[in-house]
């Protein structure tokens, strides 16, 4: 009987444990604060781009079928002229994989809040990747550019990639609270 009670207590506590462990993540070196549904891993890499080396930082966490991620790239004052072409290249990659462009991609108007509580307009894109395999992928992605006082600029890509055996309606699926929280709580400095 004692072991049954211990097992029942364990199962009850496990069932009550939330799947998502929301935590505030401050990234002062990348100029943002955000809310992740678990402890993210951090990776850095240097991207060769037009005879420059540009540092890209990625913070990401995988929860079940979803990868929540924030990618940031800083362009210093001497590199800021690269911003339009680099941003275009970053945006083209997932759009092309989904077989769409800005005019045909499913999107919605959105906004984000700066650290000083100012709201700014942006756009979210809902992508469904076509593949011939059993696994289906869809993504909600947002790009934000932020000019700095030092005349440099940040490029942020906030996204959730969902991979599962069944297709989802990306716009409806990613409008659920757990995904909305991730996007709504991203605050650049």
N, C-alpha and C positions, 0 to 999 in steps of 0.2 A: 504494500500500500504506500509506503514512504517513497519508493522509487517511482510509482505512478504519479504521486503528487509533485515530485521534483520534475518529472518529465512534463507534466501538465503546466507547471509554472514556467519552465523553460520555453515551451511552445507558445504560451500566452505572451511572454515577454518578447519573443522573437516576432510574433505576429504584430505586436504593438510598435516595434522598432521601425521608424520611417525609412523608406528606401532612399530618400534624398536627404542628405545631411547638409543643408544650406549653410554656407559660410561666406563671410565677407573677405575678399582678397584685395589687399592694397598692393599696388605695383607702382610705387613712386618713380622708379627708374623708367617705367613705360608710360607714366602719366595718366593712370586710371585707377579706379576702384570699381569692383564688380562683385556679383554674388554668384558663386559656383555651387552646384548641388553635391559637391564632394570635394576632397582635397585634390587640386589640380597638380599635374606634373608640369615642369617647366623645361623647355628646350630652346636652345639658341643655335642659329646657323648664320653663316655669312653667305649672302647671295651675290654672285658676280653679276653686275648689271652695267652695261655701257662703260666699261673700263673702271668701274667703281666697285667697292665691296660694301654692301649694305647689310646691316645686322637686322635679322628678323627673329623675334621672340614669340614663342607659342606657349600658352598655358592651356592645358586641356585635361578633361576628366571623362572617363567612360563609365556610364551608368546603364547597365543592361544593353539595350540596342542603340543607345544614343551616345554620341561624342559631342560634348559641349566644349567650345574652344574660342579663345581670343588670340588673334595674331596681331602683332604690332611691329611696325617698321618706322624707324626714325630717319628722317633726311635732314642733315645739317644745312646750314645756310648755303654752302657751296653745292649741295646736291638737290636743293628744293626745286630746281628747274626740271628735274626728272619726274616730279610728282605726277603730272597728267598721264604720261606714257606708262609709268610703273603701275599706277592705279588701274588704268585701262587693261593692262596685262593681267593684274591680279583678278579683276572682275571677269575678264574673258574666259579664264580657265574653267570655273564652274559653270558659267553660262553655256559655253561650247559643249561641255560634257553632258549638259541637259538638253542640248539641241535647240537652244533658244538664244535670243538676244534681248536687249533692254526693251524693245518694242513688243516682243511676244511673250516675255517672261511674266508669270503670275506675280503680282506685287501688291503692296498696300502702303499707303502713306503712314508714317509713324513719326515719333519724336523721341528724343533722348534728353536727359537732363545733365547739364554740366555740373561740376563740383560746386560752383557758386549758385546753383539752383536755376540758372537760365535754361529754358527749353529751346531746343533747336529741331528743325524738321529734318527728316531723313526718309528713306524708303526701305522696306523689307522685301526680299525676293524669296519666293517659294518655288523650289526647283525639284523636279522629279527626274531622276536619271534613268535613261533607257538602257536596259541591258538584256542580253539573251539568256541570262542565268536565272536560277530560282530566286536568288536574293534580290530584293528591291531596295533602292536607296532614294531618300528624299532629304532635302535640306532647306532650312531657313537661314538666310544670310543677310547681313547688313554691313555696309562699308561706311566708315566715318573718317573724314580728314580733319585735322585740327592744326592750325597754324600756331606756332609758339612765339613767345615774346622775343626769343633769341633769333627770330627769323627762320627757324627750322620748321619742320612739319612732321606730324604723325599720321600714319595710315593705320587704321584699325579695321580688322575683319572679325565680326562677331558672328558665330554660326553654331548651329546644331545639325549634325548629320545623323539621320535615323536609318538603320539597316535592319531589315526584317524580311521574312519569307512572304509577307503579304503587302500588297500595295496600299498606301494610305492617300487620302486627299490631303496634300501637304498643307494647304492654307488652313483647313479646318483642324488638322492634327496639331500643327505648331501654334495654334491659338489657345491651346490648353494652358492652364495656369502655370504648370511647371516650366514651360518654355517661355511664356510671356514674362515670368519673373526674371529669367536669365537675361532677356533682352532689355527689359525695363530698368534693371538695376545696374547697367553698365554706365559709368559716369567718368568721362574724360576730365582731366584737370582744367 
